[in-house]
Amino acid sequence: QSVLTQPPSASGTPGQRVTISCSGSSSNIGSKTVNWYQQLPGTAPKLLISSLNQRPSGVPDRFSGSKSGTSASLAISGLQSEDEADYYCAVWDDSLNAWVFGGGTKLTVL
Amino acid sequence: QVQLVQSGAEVKMPGASVKVSCKASGYTFTGNYIHWVRQAPGQGLEWMGRISPNNGGTNYAQNFQGRVTMTRDTPVSTAYMEVTRLTSDDTAVYYCARESPNSNGWWFDSWGQGTLVTVSS
């Protein structure tokens, strides 16, 4: 059972906008910046974006991150087939003194 | 460019130990924490702990206290993670990742390619 809750799956058609949620608590999302990672099949995770919408260089602005209270969201606009991957949220938890990950959301591009 | 290169796949018997290495290049090794994250087959990511390459200080996740040891060798810019008393539940891909600051906190901006550890009799 993950400390952070994500929907196990999401889907959309090319060009659509999809949103993936990540729910936590006051000891993690409520007080810290959330980061999102993309994991393509058979590869290592890759840093995508933070909840303050900060992106590392090379990540397209189709990806956006936000946070409200104890929940965070990742939005992908102009969905492309190459976006088909697993997406994980992650944040530091003050109560556990540990980084915690969501269970992951498998995004399918129909 | 920043690179983290991990050691190759391992097959171990139950009860044995495994030590995985993570060689850093492209930046000052002592400037950033190295974290270890594992992923069991078909499962999500699990944080194991971190080490400061600067002073060797470590923090371990509660699930791994007493069974995991993280070390580093600064002259060769390499971090190590050892797991003892292996069981089949430890079969997973183990990743190292570099922690870096962002505008309001920290993130893992570079990851190793992963090391598959298989525990089987």
Interface residues (C-beta under 8 A of the other chain):
Chain A: S2 K32 T33 N35 Y37 A44 P45 K46 L47 S50 L52 Q54 P56 Y88 A90 W92 L96 N97 A98 W99 V100 F101 G102 G103 G104
Chain B: H35 V37 G44 L45 E46 W47 N59 A61 Q62 Y95 A97 N102 S103 N104 G105 W106 W107 F108 D109 S110 W111 G112 Q113 G114
